[in-house]
Amino acid sequence: MNPILAILKEHNVSDAQIKDLFQTLTENPMAAMTTIGQLGIPPEKLQQLMGLVMQKPALIKEAVVELGLDFSKVAAAKAQLQK
């Protein structure tokens, strides 16, 4: 299992919440940060999660594919952030 998804599941984040989170991530990455903060994940695990995202961004693509979402939206969101 993708380590990002594993951390979320470890903290009892439901499949629906995970899909919503990644959907938000593809549409508005900044809003996703707020959503992540509201999931009740302890700060040390949240830091680990954010470290994974920053150090291994390919894990986001893997998680999106594993969830059956459209990765092209993630690429578009990334491009918008770089503007």
C-alpha positions, 0 to 999 in steps of 0.5 A, spaced: 500 500 500 502 507 498 505 510 504 501 516 504 494 512 504 497 507 509 498 513 514 491 516 513 488 509 514 492 508 520 489 514 523 482 511 521 481 516 515 475 513 511 476 511 504 471 516 503 475 522 506 481 519 503 478 520 496 475 527 498 482 529 500 485 527 493 479 530 489 481 536 493 488 535 492 487 535 484 482 541 484 486 546 489 492 543 493 492 549 498 485 547 500 487 540 501 492 542 506 486 545 510 483 538 509 489 534 512 489 538 518 482 537 520 483 529 519 485 529 527 492 526 525 497 527 530 502 532 529 508 527 528 505 523 523 502 529 520 509 531 519 511 524 517 506 525 511 508 532 509 515 529 509 513 523 504 509 528 499 515 533 499 521 528 498 517 523 494 512 527 490 511 520 485 507 517 491 501 522 490 501 519 483 501 512 485 495 514 491 491 517 485 492 511 481 490 506 487 484 510 488 482 510 481 482 518 480 484 522 474 492 524 475 491 529 469 488 533 474 493 533 479 498 535 473 494 541 472 493 543 479 501 542 480 502 547 473 497 552 476 501 552 483 507 554 479 504 560 476 
